[in-house]
Every structure is written in C-alpha cells, then in structure tokens.
C-alpha cells in the first residue's frame, strides 16, 4: 500500500470517528444515544407536579389546580434533566359544599430541571402552541423517539384510556 493511500485511509477513519462522536454527544444534555430506564426520584416527581399545578393551568373559578402526568421519556446530562411528559391539569372548586370541576387541559410538556446542590429544581417548560402551529411545535419541542409514543397518535381510545388513569390519580389526591 502506498503512503498516500495510508494517509487517505487514516483520514477517513478519523473523520468517521469524529462523526460518530458528534452524533452521540450533545453539549447541552451530555452523552446519550442508548436509551436507559427513566430514573426520577420522589422529590423530582413532586417538584414537577407542583410546578405543573402552578404554571400549566390557571384557576379561573377561584379553585385549585391539580395535575397528574406520565413521563414519556427523558434526556439527561450532568446538571440538566429534560423530561417529556403528558400532563393532565384540572381545576376544582367548592360550590354549596360540593366539589366541582371547572375545566382543565391535557397536553404534552417538555420540562427542564437543573441540579442545585443535591436536588433538581424545575427551571422551565415548553408546550406546543395551539391551532395551525401545533404539528410544527410538536416536531420542534419533542424528539423523534418521544413523538413515536401513542399519546401523539390519532388513537383516541389509547389516549382516553391514559387520560382516565391520570384523572384517577388526580381524584385520589383531592
């Protein structure tokens, strides 16, 4: 093999290795590529629930918002966790000593947590805009592997079944 061929082959190997490295390394979230089980502790779960209740659905009847969610996936790094959720938030209020439901929302949410000492604090969220922007926003906010979840499909029965589970979770916490 000639010297020029060796240099070309070595250059191609270096390029392939660099491309592989950049495909699995994301400087914002850290190393990823191999899907692992979602690792979230009870404190993080509660922080997310409280954040959703304070930021996703604002009560308009003077009641209180309660939320439940399903984690669809995550991307994690050293100091940042990005969780992709399907959330259900509803307002409940008292009327003549009876608990009433005032409204709510069911939607996908991308929520970001940042490490602070030994815990993670929610620092923000993103939800898709309604209407003609919805599909474009879903594609922008949620990675392909998350969008493959059946909650994003047109399978109404599947969607309603999962919403009922989230509704039961909310009712159990009233």
C-alpha positions, 0 to 999 in steps of 0.5 A: 500500500502506498503512503498516500493511500495510508494517509487517505485511509487514516483520514477517513477513519478519523473523520468517521470517528469524529462523526460518530462522536458528534452524533452521540454527544450533545453539549447541552444534555451530555452523552446519550444515544442508548436509551436507559430506564427513566430514573426520577426520584420522589422529590423530582416527581413532586417538584414537577407536579407542583410546578405543573399545578402552578404554571400549566393551568390557571384557576379561573373559578377561584379553585385549585389546580391539580395535575397528574402526568406520565413521563414519556421519556427523558434526556439527561446530562450532568446538571440538566434533566429534560423530561417529556411528559403528558400532563393532565391539569384540572381545576376544582372548586367548592360550590354549596359544599360540593366539589366541582370541576371547572375545566382543565387541559391535557397536553404534552410538556417538555420540562427542564430541571437543573441540579442545585446542590443535591436536588433538581429544581424545575427551571422551565417548560415548553408546550406546543402552541395551539391551532395551525402551529401545533404539528410544527411545535410538536416536531420542534419541542419533542424528539423523534423517539418521544413523538413515536409514543401513542399519546401523539397518535390519532388513537383516541381510545389509547389516549382516553384510556391514559387520560382516565388513569391520570384523572384517577390519580388526580381524584385520589389526591383531592 
